[in-house]
């Protein structure tokens, strides 16, 4: 048996409150970015760097409102990837998740190395450390300290939820408060002409310099989005997430803007400017400025702030990256092994271990990550622009009825934010071409892995999710059309049910096709017209009860099979559903093979055991699984829809040859259990059987069940879609059969 309860597939409880959520954002945002980038901003635009940070704050606030709307309406971990998966295609969502994961990984590398550099610099200032000068000054020491910090936080994240460390956050906020208060105390005692002089020229390189500074420093406002990465663990997400995201920005800007002002005025010696000071000391300008107005005390305060900031930002990005990996693993867009939750700690230990391990490797092989840092900034800007687009699509297509947070001034505000983020991203790509190259390289690696290992499993999980929650289809703007030829009123209800699985209610469309064969006698034609009317009326009634709003089409044709092919092609149907009582007829087989080869639609063939049989009466369902081939998404959708409607007992079975090693049998059983658990959110039977005659064994199992849902492989040259196994099942069983052939 396979238990796929929520406890095993998701983090057990929402343990992070409002202050824990805001701690994640503040931990990632406040400190590290401004300490690393303030000098760059001042050097390209002078005192107007204050304006650059303020404008970035405005863009970030607009972006946070879009994030808050999506996260409160979809409180699941994964952040931008989760929203992309709901509104965009699986392939695009993987691309978004892959690059967002990469951005957090690289950001973690930057902050780990930043901590190592600040810690080494601090140790070098301690006189008593002179005896260890060789060790401290060794080029590998910052890397070693970075690895130690990664290892420490890996243990911390494994043992408890990942809200920002209160001690680190409070410590660095206190340090920044002292720096700002000390600077303001100096400013109020400084003559106004002296303050004016320090701010002149305010725009050292015109407004273009401000734009340049915005592009370089936007990543300093990154952090609020990481709250969305932990949305699945936040209590009362509808209220706490919007407040925490906006609160993070308020805290960040309340520190950034006053700090930049006092550094520009109180921190600059008379006769010089912040622009010149930053050009000389781009990486340590805040240290120099603090020392100018607070002496050695200010010098050490900035160093402490740097150490605290780098550590908290490292922790926040490791946490966020692990949750993105967790969400992707659950969706099978990364290996499923990363989705396991520790029974005692309730944390995703494999996802945390993999994330921290990759960051540690990157620290070792990329000690100089300036270009990678620029790539991280570029990626965040692009994903923020995508977030605005996704929010617009979700709002346009409609959420489920709820009273969750809604961003104001729609659609003007998110469109403005999207344009601003794209503009800054374009600047970043032009200013630092290597950033675009690194981003493209990572994306190509991800595409290769996704296509090679993950796409088939991910498509099956996605199909199941859409069947269990048709609202996902609506949010993606999909409108699948299923062609359903009808001829027998007694079988209409079950046929409509399967059509309902292929075309979800409200968003999906079903076309009911009734074909009238012309006759020479008037009475004969009249009977056929009456039969067509009756079957159409019965099918319409069953469709309305199922929540479908089908189109109806009545045509006259001498050859029904060719007419079905013509209508399917003309209307670009995504699926073609056929109800056939006799699959053993030679002519039927030939016509089915022609349909498989000639139409671009997925083909689903449904054989009912007797007239009037209802599919919801099936209490036991058998799903043979030979491998994860292309028919899995349709099979998953039908199975999940059936489970949602009547909760039958479902058995997934795989038949292996006699003599298969026990080790392989056990491995296949585990993999099959995972596959079944991803499709059906309840207990399922999983069987791996060895047999010298798989067809005979499958017939035996089929006769013990009420319904068999079986995928058909793609026919090769000279091969048939409905091969010997399908024919034998049709001939030797009286069980209801659903055969699925995906184009």
N, C-alpha and C positions, 0 to 999 in steps of 0.2 A: 504494500500500500504506500501511497505517496501523499504525505500531508503537506498541503500548500497553503496553510492558513496564513493570515496576515502576520502573525507573530514571527513566522519563519522567513517571510519575504520582505519585511520592512522593519525599521527600528521600532522597538516595542512600544514606546510611549513618547509623548511630547513633553520634554523635560526642560526646555529652554524658555524662560520668561522674557518679559520686556527688557530688563536690564542685561540679561544674558545675550539677547539678540542685538541690542545696541552695542554691547561689548564686542561682538564679532565685527561690526562695521567700524567702530572707533579703533579697534585693535589693528585693523588693516589700513585704515586711512591716515590716522593722525600721526605725524612725526616723520616716518621714514621718507615719504615722498618729498616733503618740503625741505628736509635736511639735505637730501641728495640733489634737488633740482632748483632750489632758490637761487643759487649762484648762477646757473645757466640762464634763468629768467632775467635776473638783474643785468647780466652781461649783454643781453640782446635788446633790452627795452628800457633799462634804467628803473627809476622809481615806479614807472607805470606797470611794473610787474604786479603791483597791488591790484591794478585794474584787470590784468590778465587772470589772476587767481579769482577775482570776483566774478568775471564773466564765465570762467570755467565752472565756478560754483553755481551760477545760474543755469548753465547747460546741464550740469549734474543734477540739479534739483528737478528740472523738467524730466530728465531721464529717470530719476528716482520715482517720480509720480507714475510713470508708465510701468516701471518694475513693481511698484506697490500694488497697482491694480491687478496685474497678472498674478503676482504671488499670493495675494489675499483671495483671489478667485480660484487659484490652483495651488493650494498649500502643500506642495510636494517638493522634496529635495531635488536639487539638480539645476536650479536657476535658469539661465537663458536656454539651456538645452531642453529642459522640460517644456518650456513655453514653445520652443521651436517644434518640438515633436507633436504638440497638439495642433499647431496651425500650419505647419509646412510638411513637405514630404519626408519620408524616413531618411532618404539619402541626404537631404539638406540639413535635417535635424542632426544627423550624425556629424556632418561637417561643422555645424555650429558647436556641438558638444566637444568635438575633438579639439578645435582651436581654443575654446574657452578653457578646457582642461589644460592645454598647453600654456595659455596665458597665465593661469594660476601657478603652474609648475615653474615657469620662468620667473614670475614675480617672487616665488618662494626662494629661488636660487639667488636672486638679487638681494633679498633681505637677509638671507643666510650669510652671504659674503659680506654684506654691509655690516652685519653684526661682528663678523670676524675682524674686519678692518677697524671698526670703532674700538673693539675690545683691545686689539693690539696697540692702537694709538694711545689708548688710556694707560695700558701697562707700561708703555715707553716713557710716560711722564712721571712714573713713580720711581724715585731715587733708589729705593731698596731693591728694585728689579734689575739693577745694573749688572749684577753677577750672572743673571740669566739672559743677558743681552743677545748672545748668539742664538738662543732658542726663540726669543721673542721676535728678533729681526729676521728669522728664517722665512723664506718666501712661502713655505707650506703652512706656517702657523695660522694665518687667517682661515685657510681651507680646513685645517684640523678643528679649529673652534667652530666653524660653520657646521661641520659634520657632527660635532658634539651637540650643538643646538638642535639639529634635525633629529638626532637620536632621542634627545630629551623629550621633545614635543611629540615624537612618535609614540613613546610610552605614555605620555599624558593623554593623548587623543584616544589611545586604546582603552585606557582605564576609566575615562569619563567623557561626558558630552563636551562638545567643542566650543562652548561659549568663550568669549574673550576672557583671558585671565584678569580677574578684578584687580589683583595686586599690581600687575604690570601696567594696566590701563590707568589706575589711580595714580601710580607713581609717575608716569610720564606726563599725565595731565597736570599734576602738582608742579612738576619741573617747568613745564611751559607757562603755567600761571605765574610762577616766580619770575621767569624771564620777561614776561610781558609787564608785570607789575613794576619790576625794577626799571625797565625801559621807560614806562610811562612816568615814573617818578623823576627820571632824568629829563624827559621831554617837558614836563610842566615847569621845570626850573630853567629851561633853555629859552633865550630870547627868541621872539617870533622871527626876526630877520635871519637868524642862524638856522631855524627850522626850514624857512622858505628857501634858503640857499642850498640846503641838503636835498631838497626836492626839485631843484632846477639844474638841468632841463628835465621835466617830468617825463616827456616822451623822447628819449634819446635817439630813437630810430624811427620816429613817426608811428602811425597806427599799425604799419606792417610789422614793426617790432613787437607790438602787443600780440598780434596774431601768431607770430613765431613763438613767443613765450607761451601762449596758450597751448600750441601744439606740443611743445616740449614738456609741459608741466601737467597736462590733463590727468595723467596717471596718478598724480598726488591726490585726486579726488575720488579715485577708485577705492571701493571698500563697502559702500552701501549695498552694492549688488550681491556681495557675498552673503548677505542675510537671506536672500532668496535661495541660495544654495543649501541652506539649512531649514527651509520652510517646513519640511516634513517633521521637524523636531521642535517647532516653536508652539507654545501654548497659545490658544486664542489667536490664531494667525490672522483672522480678519481684522482684528484691532491692533495687535502688537506689531505686525510686519510694517504697515504704512507708517506708524509712529516711530518705529526703530529706524527705518530708512531715512525719513526726514530728520529725525533727531541726530543721526550720525552726521549728516551734512551740516546741521546747525552747530554741533560741537566742533566739527572740523574748521568751518569758516570762522567761528568765534575765536579760534586759536590762530589760524593762518593770517587773517587780515591784520589784526593788531600786532602780531609778531613781525610781519613784514614792515609795517609802519615804523615800529620802534627800532628795528634793525637799520632802516633807511635813514632815520633821523638821529637817534641817540647812539647808534652803533658806528657812525662814520666820523673819523677824526676831522677836525677843521682843516679846510684846504683841499679835501679830496671828496670823492663821491662814491655812492654805492656801486655805480657802474664800474668805476676804475677798480674799486676794492674787489668786486666779483671777477673782473677779468684777471686779476692777479691770483685770486684764491677761489676758483669756481666751486671746488668741492668743500672748502672749509670756511666759506664766507660767514656763515652764521656763528661759527666758533670764534672767528676773529672779531666780528661785530659785538658779540656778547662780552668778550674779553675787554673791548674798548670801553664799555660803560659799566661793567660789573667786575672787572679784574679777573683774577684767577678763579674767583667763585663762579662767575659767569661762564668761564671757560669749561670748568668741570660740570656745570649744569647742562651745557649743551652736549657734552660727551655722554653724560648720564641719560639725557633725553634721547640721544642717538641709539644708545644700547637698548634702552627700554622700547623705543619705537621699532627698531629692527626686529627684536624678539617678538613683539606682539603682532607685527605685520607678518612675520614668518609663520607664526602659529595660525593666524586667520587664513592665510592662503593655503597652508597644508590642509587645514580643515575643509575649506571650500573645495579644493581639488579632489580630496578623497570622497566627498559627497557627490560630485559630478561623476566620478568614476563609478560610484555605487549605483547611481541612477541609470547610467549607461549599461552597466552590467546586468541590471534587472531587465532591461529591454533587449539584452543580447547584442547590443552594439559594441560591447566589450565582452571579454570572456566572463561567463557566468560565475566563475570561482570568486570573482571580486565582490559578489553580492551577498556573501555569507555574513550573518550577524552572530557575534559571540554570545553564547547562552548566558554567561554571567554578567558581562559588562554592557551588553546591549548596544555595542558599537560595531561598525563594519571593519573588523580587523584586517581582512585581506586587502580591502581598498586603501586603508590607511598605510599598510605596509608597502603596497605597490607604489603609492604616491610618494611616500618618503624615500623609498629606494631609488626611484627615478630622479628625484631632486638631488639625492646624494651623488648619484652617478654624474648628473649634469654639473654639480659643483666641482667634481674631480676633473672632468674633461673640458669644462668651459669656465675656467677661472676668470677670463676676461669676457664679461657678458654685456658690454655696452650695446652692441648691435642687437643682442637678444632682448635686452630691456626695451629698446626702441620697438622691436617687433611685438613685445607684450603690450606696449601702449597702443600700437596700431591695431592689434587684434581687439583690444577692449573697445576702442572707438568704433570699429566695424560692428562688433556684437551689440554695442549700445544702439547703433543705428538700426540694426536688425530688430532689437527689442521694441523700438518704437513702431516699426512696421508690423511686427507680430501683434502688438497691442491693438493697432488700428484694425487689423484683420479680425482679431477676436471680437472686438467691439462691434464691427460691421456684421459679422456672422452671428453674433448674439451669444451671450453666456447663458448658462442655466439660471433660472430665476433665483436671485439671491440679493442680499443687501450689503454685499461686500463693497470695499472702497472703489470709487471711480475717479479717475484723473479729471480735473476740471478743464474747461475750455477746449473740449474735443471738437474737431480734430486738429485745430490750429496749433495747439501746444505740442502734441507729439510730432506733428510734421515739422515744426520749427526745430525741435530737438534732433530729429533725424537728419535734417539738412546740416545743422551745426556739427554733429558728430561726423558725418561724411566729409564735410569740408576740412575739419581738422585731420581726419584720417588721410585724405589726399595730400595735405601738407606734409604729414609725417612720412608718407611713402616717397615724396619727392625729396624731402630734406635728408632722409636716411634710406637710400635705396636698399641697403642690405637688410633692413627690417622686412621689406616686402619679399625678398628672396628667402629669408629664413622662414617666414610664414608660409610661403608657397611650398617649400621643401617639407615642412611638417605636415601640411595638408595632403601632399602626394603620398607620404608614408601612410597616413591614416586611410586614404582611399584604397591603397593596395591591401592593407590589412582587412578593411571592411569588406571589400569584394571577395577576398580570398577565404576569410574565416567566419565572418559574422552575418553577412547580409541575409542568408537564407533563414537562419534561426530568428533574426530580428523581424523579418517579414511575417513569420508565423505568429510571433508574439503580438505584433502590431495588429494583425487581422483579428486575433482573439480579443484584444482590447477594444477594437471598434465594434465587434459583435456584442460584447458585454456592456459597452457604453457607446451607443450610436451617436451621442453628442460629439464625439471626437471627429466623426466623418463630417459633421456640419461645420465644426470649427476649421477644418481644413478646406472648406469650400468645395468638397467633392460632390459629385452628382451622378453616381453610377446608374447605368440603364441596363436592366435585365429583360431579355426577351423571353416570354413564356408562352409558347404555343399550347392551346388548350383544346381538348376534344371530349373529355369525360367529366361531367359535372360532379360525379361521386368522388373523384380524386382531386378536385380543385382545392380543397382546404389544405391538404398536405403540400401540394405543389406551391401554394401561396406562402406557406410557412417557409419553405426552402428559399423561395424568391425573397422573402423578407430577410433571411440571413444574408443573402448576396447583395441586397439593396436595402440598407437600414431605413426604418420609418422616418418620415418627414424629409430627409435629405435624398434618399434613394428613389429611383423611379423604376416602375415595372410597366412593360408594354405587354398586354394580353393580346395574343394573335389568334384569331380564328380563321381558318382557311376553308373555304367552301369549294368543293370540287364540282364543276359544272356537269350537268346531265342533259340528256336529250328530252326526257319527259318532264312535263311541268309538275306533276305530282311529286316526282323524285326530288326536284329542286326545292319545292316547297317544304318537304320534310327536312332537307339539309339546312334550309334557312331557319326553320323552327328549332332544330337541334343547336345551331350556332347561337341563336338568341338565348336559349336556355342555359347553355354552358357559360356564355358570357355573363349572364345575370348572376349565376351562382358564383362564378369566380370573382365578380365585382363585390358581391356581398361578403365573401370570405376576405377579400382584400381590405375592405373598409374596417372589418372587425380587427384585422391585424395592424391597422394604422397606416396602410398604404393608400396612395391615391393614384391608381394606375391609369395609364392611357389604354385605350382599346383600339384595335385595328382589325377590321374584317376585310379579307381579300378573297378574290376568286382566282384559282389557279388549278391547272391540270395536274401539276406535279408538286405536291406539298413540300417535299424535301428541298427542292430547288427554291421554292418560295420562301421557306425559312432562311435559307442561305442569303437570298436577295435582301430580305428585310433586315437581317442582322448586319449586313454590310452597309446598307443604305443609311441605317440609323446609328452606326458606329457603337453597337451594343458592347458593353464591357463583359457581359456574361450571357450565355444561352442555356436555358434550363429546359430539358426535355423529360417528359414523363412517358415511359415506355413499359408496357406490361409484358412484352415478349422480347427478350434480348437474344434469343437463340435463333431467330430467323436470319437466314443468310442475307436476304435483301436489306434487312435492318442494319446488319453489321456493315455492309458495304456503304450504305448511306451515312452511317455514323462516321466511318473513316473519311469519307469525302468532306463532311462538315469539319472534322478536326483539321484537315489539311487546307481547306479553302477559306475558313473564316478566321478573323483575328480575335474573336471573342473567346473567353474561357468557356469550356463546355462542361455542364453538369448533367448527368443522366440519372434519373431517379426511377427505380423499379419498385412499385408497391406490391406487397404479397397478395393482396386481393382488393377488389373494388370496395371503396369506402373506408379503407384503412387510414387511420390518422397517425401521423408521425409522432405526435405528442403522447401516444399510447405506448411508445417504445420505452420499456423500463430498463433494458440492457442494451448497450451500444458497444460495438467492437470497432476499434480503429487500428488496422494493421499499419505498421511503420517499418518500411524497408530501409529508409534513410531520409535525410533532410533535403528532399528534392523540391522542385519548383511548385508542386501542387500543395505544399504545406499551408500557405496563407488561406486558400479557399477551404481546405479541410478544417483548419483551425476556426475559421469564421462560422462554418456550419455547425461544428461541434459545440462551440461556445454559445451560439444562439440557441441550440437545443437544450444545453444545460441551463441557460438563463430562463427558458420557458417552462421546463418540466423536471429538472434535476434528476435525470436518469443515472443509473450506474454505468460509468464509462470505463472501458478497459482498453489500454494501449498495449499492443502486443508486437513483438518482433520475433521472427522465426529464423534461427541460424542453423547451419548444416551440422549434422552429427559430427562429433569429434572436435567441436570448437572448444578451445581451452577455457577452463573455469575462470581464469583471470579476465579473459575477454568478455565472457558472459556477465560477470559482475560489473565490469566497466560499462558495458552496454546498458545494463539495468539501471545504473546510476544516471547515465546520460538520458535514457528514456524517461526516467522519473522527473528529471529536471525539465525536459521538453514538455511532458504532460502537465507539470505544475505551472509552467508558463502559459498554458492554454486554458486550463480549467482551474478556477480559484477554489477548489475543494478537494476532498479525497478522491483519488482515482486508483483503479487497479493497474498495475504495471507487471507485465509478464514477458520474460525472455525465454523462449522455448527452442530446443534443438530437435531437428527432425530430418530424416533421410528423404522425406517427400513433403516439402513445404506447402504445395498446393493441397494435398490431401489433408494436412493438418489445419490449413486455413478453412477448408470446407467444414471440417469437424467443429471448429470454433464458431464459425458463422452460424451453423445450425443450432448452436446453444444460445444465440443472442437474437434480439428482435430487429436490430438494424446494424448494417456494416457500412462504414464510411471509408472509402478506399480511394487513394490517389493513383492516377495512371501516369506513368512516365512519358516523356516526350518521345514520339516514334522517330526512329532514325530512317535512313534510306532503306526501303524495302521492308520496314517493320510496321506493325499495326499498333495503334493506340490501345485498342481493346484486345489485348493479347490473350494467351491461353489461360492465364490465371483468372482474368475477368470472365472469360467465356465459361470456364468450369464453375465458377461461383454462380453464374446465372443458370447453368444447366442443373447443378447438383444441390442447390439450396432453394428453400422457399422463403428465405429471409428477405426483408426489405433491404435494398441495396442503393447506395449513392456512390456513383463513380465520378471522379473529378479529374478533368484534364485542363491544365493551365497552359494558355498559349505562350 
